[in-house]
Amino acid sequence: MTLLERTRSVLSSGGVRGLVSSGRAFLCHHPLLVRVVARARLEYYRSVGPYDALADPFTLVSVDPNEISVANRSIDKYLATGAVRGGDWDLQTTPYEASIKHRSVEQRYIDGKAWTETDVYGELCRRIDEEGEADGCFSRDDLERRYERIDRLYESIRNRGYDPTKQYEGADSRIASSLDQVCVSIGRDGDLVFCGGGNHRLSIAKVLELEAVPIRVVVRHARWQQRRDHVARTGETELSSHPDLKDIRQR
């Protein structure tokens, strides 16, 4: 779909409000902007140091989806890419599988319910009625198209596996980006904290009991970065099985 066609489609379904929402999402999630910000951040860290194991912020890491059990959605999964942060953000989490989107994926693909019978459908309808937009949808017709895309996503992953190089047709039609992966940040003790992006892909992977999914690491806690640096300096094997230390072991 060309930019003009996308603009016409958004205007027809969401009007000016939809165009503004889509424009904001396009700009904030544009791969060029995200990469420029992340590369500048990486160069800054290298200049102030000392860091011995700064990771490429765009290299995907393979993890067991069941290891992702908590979430903190306050982290900007695009503009925070590559950040090293202290603080208690990794303790301010909620159970991932208690989220309305995950529950609804289970209701759809385990319980066999129609999307219209799931918890998330009613919530998105309410938001559209009250706010005019929800997750890039501006009408019930948009919602129907959204869940048709997710059903195709489920069938694709079930029949052909999870391919991180494939440009999956996401639930949010405002975003079409190579950076649109399952996004995780890493807490002080190495906990994998879901921070948005790929909600349905992660939940589908859990439902299908996949052994591994690729993730994009957004933020690393400062204490976890210190552990990475320590392993890089000493070769210590503590936590050597952690997926975020694999790049260090391969050096």
Backbone torsions as a table, in degrees:
resi	resn	phi	psi	omega
1	MET	NA	128.4	179.1
2	THR	-74.0	166.6	178.9
3	LEU	-60.9	-40.1	179.5
4	LEU	-64.6	-42.9	179.0
5	GLU	-63.9	-41.6	178.6
6	ARG	-62.7	-41.9	180.0
7	THR	-62.2	-45.2	178.5
8	ARG	-61.8	-40.7	-179.6
9	SER	-64.1	-43.9	-180.0
10	VAL	-65.6	-41.9	179.1
11	LEU	-62.6	-39.3	-177.5
12	SER	-68.6	-31.1	-177.7
13	SER	-96.9	-36.7	-174.7
14	GLY	-117.3	-3.0	180.0
15	GLY	65.2	-156.3	-178.2
16	VAL	-63.9	-39.1	178.1
17	ARG	-58.0	-43.3	179.3
18	GLY	-65.3	-39.0	179.7
19	LEU	-64.6	-41.7	178.5
20	VAL	-63.9	-45.4	179.7
21	SER	-60.9	-45.3	-179.2
22	SER	-66.5	-39.2	178.7
23	GLY	-63.3	-41.6	178.4
24	ARG	-63.3	-44.7	179.6
25	ALA	-63.5	-41.4	-179.4
26	PHE	-61.3	-44.9	-177.1
27	LEU	-69.7	-46.8	-176.9
28	CYS	-68.7	-26.3	-175.7
29	HIS	-106.4	9.4	-176.7
30	HIS	-65.7	128.7	-176.2
31	PRO	-55.4	-37.8	-178.5
32	LEU	-63.9	-46.1	179.2
33	LEU	-62.3	-46.3	-178.3
34	VAL	-61.1	-43.1	-178.7
35	ARG	-68.2	-39.4	178.5
36	VAL	-63.4	-45.7	180.0
37	VAL	-63.5	-44.1	-177.7
38	ALA	-66.8	-41.6	179.8
39	ARG	-66.1	-38.9	177.4
40	ALA	-64.2	-39.9	178.1
41	ARG	-63.4	-43.1	-179.9
42	LEU	-62.0	-43.1	178.5
43	GLU	-64.6	-36.3	177.4
44	TYR	-63.2	-46.8	179.3
45	TYR	-59.3	-41.7	179.6
46	ARG	-63.7	-32.2	-177.5
47	SER	-78.0	-32.1	-177.2
48	VAL	-93.4	-30.3	176.1
49	GLY	36.3	-168.1	-4.2
50	PRO	-87.6	126.1	173.3
51	TYR	-124.6	134.7	179.3
52	ASP	-107.2	-11.2	-173.1
53	ALA	-145.1	50.2	172.7
54	LEU	-69.3	134.8	-175.8
55	ALA	-96.6	152.1	171.0
56	ASP	-64.5	120.5	-174.3
57	PRO	-71.0	-5.4	-177.9
58	PHE	-114.6	3.0	175.9
59	THR	-79.1	128.1	179.8
60	LEU	-78.8	145.5	-179.5
61	VAL	-118.2	133.2	-179.7
62	SER	-89.5	127.3	-178.7
63	VAL	-136.7	159.3	171.4
64	ASP	-72.5	121.5	-177.7
65	PRO	-58.7	-26.2	-179.9
66	ASN	-73.4	-12.9	176.0
67	GLU	-78.0	-11.7	177.8
68	ILE	-95.1	96.9	-171.9
69	SER	-117.2	-10.1	-179.7
70	VAL	-130.7	164.2	-176.5
71	ALA	-140.9	148.4	169.2
72	ASN	-140.3	100.1	-173.6
73	ARG	-87.6	7.3	178.3
74	SER	-80.3	-11.7	-179.2
75	ILE	-80.6	130.8	177.8
76	ASP	-74.6	108.3	-172.4
77	LYS	-69.9	-11.0	177.7
78	TYR	-104.1	-62.0	-172.0
79	LEU	-76.4	-11.9	175.4
80	ALA	-92.3	2.3	-176.4
81	THR	-53.2	127.0	176.1
82	GLY	86.4	3.5	-176.4
83	ALA	-76.1	148.3	169.9
84	VAL	-115.1	118.0	-172.8
85	ARG	-131.9	138.4	169.8
86	GLY	-87.7	-162.5	178.8
87	GLY	93.2	-172.9	-174.6
88	ASP	-107.1	19.9	-177.7
89	TRP	-59.0	-30.3	-178.0
90	ASP	-77.2	-11.0	176.8
91	LEU	-97.3	-13.8	-177.3
92	GLN	-94.8	70.4	-172.5
93	THR	-124.0	165.3	173.9
94	THR	-126.8	155.4	178.4
95	PRO	-62.7	127.0	-178.1
96	TYR	-60.4	-44.3	-172.7
97	GLU	-75.0	-4.0	173.7
98	ALA	-89.8	-5.1	-177.6
99	SER	-68.7	150.9	-177.2
100	ILE	-64.5	-33.5	179.8
101	LYS	-69.6	-42.0	179.3
102	HIS	-67.0	-43.1	177.8
103	ARG	-57.4	-40.0	-176.6
104	SER	-71.9	-33.5	174.0
105	VAL	-63.8	-41.0	176.6
106	GLU	-64.5	-41.6	179.0
107	GLN	-61.8	-37.3	-178.3
108	ARG	-74.2	-51.1	-168.4
109	TYR	-100.3	-12.9	174.1
110	ILE	-104.0	-47.4	-177.3
111	ASP	-85.7	-14.3	177.0
112	GLY	76.8	21.3	179.5
113	LYS	-77.0	155.2	169.0
114	ALA	-71.7	154.5	179.6
115	TRP	-57.9	-35.5	-178.7
116	THR	-64.5	-14.6	179.3
117	GLU	-97.2	-3.3	-177.0
118	THR	-85.3	161.3	-178.4
119	ASP	-61.9	-40.0	-173.3
120	VAL	-69.6	-31.8	-176.5
121	TYR	-62.5	-47.1	179.5
122	GLY	-63.7	-38.0	179.3
123	GLU	-65.8	-42.2	179.0
124	LEU	-68.3	-37.1	175.7
125	CYS	-61.1	-42.3	179.0
126	ARG	-61.6	-44.7	-178.7
127	ARG	-66.0	-38.4	177.3
128	ILE	-62.8	-43.4	-179.6
129	ASP	-64.8	-40.2	-173.7
130	GLU	-89.8	-34.6	-173.2
131	GLU	-113.7	-13.2	178.7
132	GLY	87.8	-7.8	-177.9
133	GLU	-161.2	146.4	174.9
134	ALA	-153.2	117.1	178.1
135	ASP	51.8	41.2	178.4
136	GLY	81.5	5.4	178.0
137	CYS	-107.9	138.9	-176.8
138	PHE	-120.3	-1.6	-179.0
139	SER	-157.8	169.5	176.0
140	ARG	-67.7	-29.6	174.7
141	ASP	-62.8	-40.5	176.1
142	ASP	-61.1	-41.2	179.3
143	LEU	-62.1	-42.5	179.2
144	GLU	-60.8	-43.3	178.4
145	ARG	-65.3	-37.8	178.7
146	ARG	-57.7	-49.0	-175.1
147	TYR	-78.7	-21.1	168.9
148	GLU	-65.7	-40.2	177.6
149	ARG	-64.1	-40.5	-178.9
150	ILE	-68.3	-37.2	175.5
151	ASP	-61.8	-40.1	177.0
152	ARG	-66.1	-36.9	177.0
153	LEU	-61.5	-46.2	179.8
154	TYR	-59.4	-47.6	-179.4
155	GLU	-63.0	-39.0	179.8
156	SER	-63.3	-46.5	-179.2
157	ILE	-69.3	-39.1	-179.9
158	ARG	-65.7	-40.3	-174.1
159	ASN	-89.5	-29.3	-174.2
160	ARG	-124.2	1.7	179.7
161	GLY	82.6	174.7	-178.1
162	TYR	-91.9	115.9	-179.3
163	ASP	-112.1	107.4	-176.8
164	PRO	-67.6	-16.7	179.8
165	THR	-85.1	-10.7	-178.7
166	LYS	-80.8	135.2	175.9
167	GLN	-81.9	86.2	-178.1
168	TYR	-64.6	144.2	177.8
169	GLU	-80.5	99.9	-171.0
170	GLY	-74.3	171.4	-179.8
171	ALA	-70.7	-31.8	-178.4
172	ASP	-98.5	107.1	-174.6
173	SER	-71.7	-7.1	177.6
174	ARG	-73.8	-22.0	-170.5
175	ILE	-113.7	120.6	173.4
176	ALA	-134.4	96.7	-170.4
177	SER	-147.8	143.4	175.1
178	SER	-65.5	-15.3	178.7
179	LEU	-86.5	-2.9	-175.8
180	ASP	-80.7	77.1	178.4
181	GLN	-116.1	173.6	168.9
182	VAL	-63.9	123.1	-173.3
183	CYS	-108.9	130.4	-175.8
184	VAL	-135.7	143.4	169.2
185	SER	-111.1	160.4	-173.5
186	ILE	-117.4	122.0	-177.1
187	GLY	-76.7	179.2	-173.7
188	ARG	-59.1	-31.8	-178.9
189	ASP	-103.3	12.6	178.9
190	GLY	91.8	5.4	178.6
191	ASP	-65.5	141.3	178.6
192	LEU	-90.5	115.3	-174.8
193	VAL	-110.7	111.0	178.7
194	PHE	-63.2	134.7	-178.4
195	CYS	-131.7	24.1	174.6
196	GLY	107.1	164.1	-177.5
197	GLY	84.3	126.5	176.7
198	GLY	68.2	29.3	178.4
199	ASN	-50.9	-52.2	-175.1
200	HIS	-70.3	-36.4	178.3
201	ARG	-63.6	-42.8	178.9
202	LEU	-64.8	-45.3	-179.4
203	SER	-65.5	-38.9	176.3
204	ILE	-63.2	-40.6	178.1
205	ALA	-61.8	-39.2	177.8
206	LYS	-66.9	-44.7	-179.9
207	VAL	-63.0	-40.1	-179.4
208	LEU	-82.1	-2.8	178.3
209	GLU	58.1	44.2	175.1
210	LEU	-67.8	147.5	-178.4
211	GLU	-77.8	-28.7	-177.2
212	ALA	-153.9	149.8	172.7
213	VAL	-136.2	150.5	175.3
214	PRO	-81.6	139.6	176.9
215	ILE	-127.2	157.5	171.4
216	ARG	-108.0	122.3	-179.8
217	VAL	-81.4	124.9	-176.9
218	VAL	-93.9	-60.0	-178.1
219	VAL	-124.9	142.2	170.8
220	ARG	-114.0	135.6	176.2
221	HIS	-65.3	147.0	-177.8
222	ALA	-58.6	-36.8	179.8
223	ARG	-69.9	-35.6	177.0
224	TRP	-68.9	-38.2	176.9
225	GLN	-61.3	-36.9	176.4
226	GLN	-62.4	-37.4	176.8
227	ARG	-65.9	-42.7	176.8
228	ARG	-58.9	-44.8	-179.6
229	ASP	-62.7	-40.8	-179.7
230	HIS	-63.7	-44.5	178.4
231	VAL	-62.1	-40.6	-179.7
232	ALA	-65.0	-37.0	-178.2
233	ARG	-76.5	-39.5	-169.2
234	THR	-106.0	-18.8	-175.5
235	GLY	75.0	12.8	-179.3
236	GLU	-57.7	142.0	-174.7
237	THR	-97.9	1.4	177.0
238	GLU	-58.1	133.4	-178.5
239	LEU	61.1	24.2	-174.3
240	SER	-64.2	-18.3	179.5
241	SER	-84.3	-6.0	-178.3
242	HIS	-65.2	133.2	-176.2
243	PRO	-62.5	-24.1	-179.5
244	ASP	-84.4	2.5	174.2
245	LEU	-106.8	-3.3	-177.3
246	LYS	-60.4	-39.4	-178.6
247	ASP	-65.4	-30.1	178.4
248	ILE	-73.6	-42.9	-179.4
249	ARG	-62.8	-26.8	-177.0
250	GLN	-86.5	-3.3	-179.2
251	ARG	-73.8	NA	NA
